[in-house]
Structures are given as structure tokens and as C-alpha cells.
Amino acid sequence: MSLMNQMGKPKKTEITEKLRQEINRVVSKYLEQGIAELVPGVLFIDEVHMLDLECFAYLNRALESNLAPIVVLATNRGMCEIHGTDFRSPHGIPVDLLDRCMIIRTQPYSLEEVAQILAIRAQIEGISLGDDALPALAEIGGRTSLRYGPLRRCVSQQRLLALVSSVAGSKASECFVEVANTIA
């Protein structure tokens, strides 16, 4: 093989439907013979409202297979357009797929739960929090979000030591912006 061929990008091809069917046939045969065991996986799709109709059609078809994983769809949208269309649907998910879903409503954490989560995270990170720091950080996490929460951001930015003191609340508040305040 020449040096030029080795440096070239490998050729990418799409997996054909015929190849998929052949693989499914072989896997099914192995399952029937006891050679293989099916261990279902989990497919987590966040921001599912961003998928288009083609993706939803593929998901619908894939869910029909006995090899289909458990699928968890997550979104924070109510009624919105299905991406790339003019159709409005709950959560931006086509109704035919939505009918097959179990909707699990989540609730915000209480202040005590936020404090517990931050305490566990601090322990995992090997950080000792002052007596007044944890309540102050928990209040910020409860008011804003744990996704971009105080301890997570501070640890990742190596600034926690400067914040974990008696002035933790006032200093930490300057590092975080509430989502509602980012919209002009």
C-alpha cells in the first residue's frame, strides 16, 4: 500500500438495509441457539425536541425490533413545532411516537436536597466546606440550577477555595447567572 493511500481518509459508507437485516438475522439465530444473550441497553436522548421527522421515523421503526434498547427521551419544552416542520406537538415529538411514551414529570429539588447533593459532590471532590458555605451554595443552587450549579462550576474552574469561606454566598453569586437573566 502506498504512502498516499495510507494518508487518505478511510472511505465512509452508509450501512445498507440489507446488511442490517443480515446482522439481525445472525443475532436472532445466535439468540435462539443460546450462543448469545441479549442484554438490552439504554439510549438516552436529551433535547429530543431538536430531532427532525426523519429521526423520529427511524426511532419508531427501531423500537419495533426485539433488539431495541430502552429509550429515554428528555426535553423541557411544552407545545412546540416538530423540528423542520410547521406541525405543533407536545414536547416537539410526533403524536404517533408520543402515544408510545410514558411521560414522567419531574419536580425541582428542595433546598435540603440541593444541600445534600452539593455535600456529596464536595466529598467526592475531596473539598471541605465551611459551616456557612454549604447553605450559601445550596441557596444559589436552588435559586439557579444544579446543572450549572455553584459547586460544579467552581470545582471545574479551580475557584472553590476562594469561595468556600464566610463570604461564600456573596462571592459565589457573582459566578453564576440564572437562565432567566440571560434572555434580553
Salt bridges, closest charged atoms under 4 A:
GLU17 OE1 - ARG61 NH2 3.46
GLU22 OE2 - ARG25 NH2 2.55
GLU47 OE1 - HIS49 NE2 3.29
GLU64 OE2 - ARG100 NH2 3.17
GLU125 OE2 - ARG121 NE 3.06
GLU139 OE2 - ARG143 NE 3.02
GLU178 OE2 - ARG143 NH1 3.37
